[in-house]
Amino acid sequence: MKFQVLSIISHAPHPLTGELLSAADRLEEVLAVGEAAERLGFDAYAIGERHAGAFLSSAPTVLLGALAARTSRIRLLTGVTVVAILDPVRVAEDYATLDQISRGRIELVIGKGAEAGHFDLFGLDEERQWDLQREKYELLRRLWSEEGVAWEGEFRSPLKDVTTVPRPYTGPPRVWHGSATSLNSPELAARHGDPLFTANAIQPREAYAKLIAHYREKFEEYGHDPAHARVAAGSGGLLIADTAEQAVARYKELYEARVRQNFKPHLEGKAGYNTPFRTIEDAIADGPQLIGSPQQIIDKILGWHRVYGHDLQSVTVDGFGLSTAEQIETLGRFAEEIAPVVRREAPSTLWEA
């Protein structure tokens, strides 16, 4: 198993104290945690992209550029690149530039995004979101793999003899497809032989297992070697204590206050927006949250692995209001007490020559 740290750079008041970091301090926190993730031996660090809601992740390329300059080994991913609302030419140029700066450490996770408001913001029809994603991704693939591209589609002006520059560092970066609630992303990933990144963040495990099973079935149907069907999985937040009892005592008020703060009443009943695990006890027992003792977290990740067969596990430490020092301490405990066991029990050849 490989391990990634993800931040979607939430920027909401602390759920208990009401304190709100300045934008500059919150962004510096993300960069500091990214540097720490490399020091602690994590394999990847990912920045999300949101254009609506209480987030500061509208410009992931800027932050990934800063991280590329501050790190030397760790892979740099997105989580997700909202390709449905972006110009594929701009995406090709920006991320190829990052790929050059980082000397081949960039990978994309693409998706339609979890905040529907960005379609209106960019003047696009949300009802066409999957058509937008499919067409724009397929153009991006060509721009990275071909020169002198001639192309005509529905959602942007035609291209004639276009070669985007710079070219990627050593060929097109790997592109994962983020998958949370719909079979559309697993289908698109399978069609092109790409890896799948399941959100695994809000719903019960069975919901994500269905998407992964569809992906693996279609991957083979499209003629790809099933051995190459890579899967990654997110998680709903990481909180570690010595025992389950200590985890409940230390984090119950914090966890449940954040759940209440994040609740979206207008989306109640719509999959993927409001967690059904509203108490910390439910989250520990059955949720996608990684909360509890190191052994509990090991057992949960390995339980996911038995169902998902995934190569990469993503964790998030900045979603509950922990300080920068607490986030780094949590990652340190994960790297020392959890990651070695999971790596041994569920080895992966991802990112190995």
Beta strands, then each sheet from edge to edge (+ up, - down):
strand 1: 2-7
strand 2: 44-47
strand 3: 75-78
strand 4: 106-110
strand 5: 149-151
strand 6: 159-162
strand 7: 175-179
strand 8: 196-198
strand 9: 231-233
strand 10: 238-240
strand 11: 290-292
strand 12: 312-315
sheet 1: 1+ 2+ 3+ 4+ 7+ 8+ 9+ 12+ 1+
sheet 2: 5+ 6-
sheet 3: 10+ 11+
end
